[in-house]
Amino acid sequence: MDNTRSSIPIILLITLGVIGAAVGYYFWEAYLLTHYLGGYDQYGLPVQRSYPGFHFFFHAWPLWFFPMIVILAIMIFLQWLRMAKVRREKQILTKILADKTLIIEELHEELHALKTKLDKVRDNSLLEEKYEQLEDELFSLEEDYERSLNFIEKLLEKVPYTQDSQSK
């Protein structure tokens, strides 16, 4: 249904253009040529009108003015078509630009969110590394403590056990 509605103005414009061109051509061919260039007299003999110099050019202005108007109308119509096409292309490009701008903004927001997550992950990985380092140090300290306790126990075993030392 939309195709039919959109083609009606074009068909109407073409029809009016053809009718206007036919009427204009008839007027130019039949009336103007007969009245300005000549025609036939009452006996059927050809008659040619003539004026000296540029006077005929100015006197017969409808002969050259009509084709000039037709050419100008065609040029204006073609310019209008070109401008309409440019307007449509501009609207399409503007819409595409707006869509791409929106996509770019969404991608910037997503990039910011991903950077935030990456920073959190990096912080977590640094914390995990520190935790592992502290855990290793704790194990080494526990081992050192165990060795120290064992060493102290061995030393205590080597020291003779006396009751005097216990009573004091």
C-alpha positions, 0 to 999 in steps of 0.5 A, a space after each residue: 500500500 505504501 508503494 502505491 501511495 508514494 508513486 501517485 505524486 510521481 505519476 501525477 507529476 509526469 502526467 501534468 508534465 506531458 500534458 503541459 509540454 504538449 499544450 506548450 508545443 502546440 502553442 509554440 508551433 501553431 500559434 506563435 510560428 503563424 503570428 510571428 514568422 508567417 503563415 498563409 494568407 487568405 488565398 493559401 499563399 505562404 507569407 513571411 514576416 520580417 523586421 530589420 536587425 534585432 527588431 525581429 529578435 525582440 518582436 518574436 520573443 515568444 519564439 525563443 522564450 518558450 524553449 528557454 522556459 522549458 529548458 529552465 524548468 527542466 534544469 530547475 526540476 533536475 536541480 530539485 531532484 538532486 537536492 532531494 537526493 542530497 537531503 535524503 542522503 544527508 538524513 541517512 548519513 545523519 542517522 548512521 552517524 547518530 547510531 554510530 555515536 550511540 554505539 561508540 558511547 556504549 562502547 566507551 561505557 563498556 570499556 570503562 566498566 571493563 577497566 574498573 573490573 580489570 583494576 579490581 582483578 589486578 588488585 585481587 591478584 596483588 592481594 593474592 600474591 601478598 597473601 601467598 607471600 605472607 603464608 610462605 613467611 608464616 610457614 617458614 616462621 613456623 618451621 624456624 620456631 619448630 627447629 628452635 624448640 627442638 634445639 632448645 629441647 636438645 640443649 635442655 637434655 644435654 644440661 644435667 638435671 639437678 634438684 638444686 636448680 629445680 628448688 631455686 
